[in-house]
Amino acid sequence: MFEKWAARALVVCGFLTIAVGLRWSRAEAVTAPSCCGSPATYTARGVVKSRQADGKYLLIAHEKIEGYMAAMTMSFEPRRPEQLAAVKDGESVRFTFTTTEDGRRLLDSIASE
């Protein structure tokens, strides 16, 4: 009797584990951004956190970017060196960037707000 009950309990637990796992993976698939694919252009607002010493990247804590990414801190690659000189660390900015097929984010424009 106990063995039948234990076997049924294990089966139910197994199904629940699978159901929760599927639900979780589906939620991640919906919210996870596509890093690569067709180039697209977005406009966003954020705060400059820092810049890489060699000037290749600007780290920006941005608000939610509709249709692309939740609010987070990400690096952006300036197209031109003067884009880095236009802003300072800690400054609020509005910027436009283009995603590339290989997953890079290139700054098209950036300005203080």
Buried (B, 14 or more C-beta within 10 A) or exposed (E): EEEEEEEEEEEEEEEEEEEEEEEEEEEEEEEEEEEEEEEEEBEBBBBBBEBEEEEEBBBBEBEEBEEBBEEEEBBBBBBEEEBBEBBEEEBEBEBBBBBBEEEBBBBBBBEEE
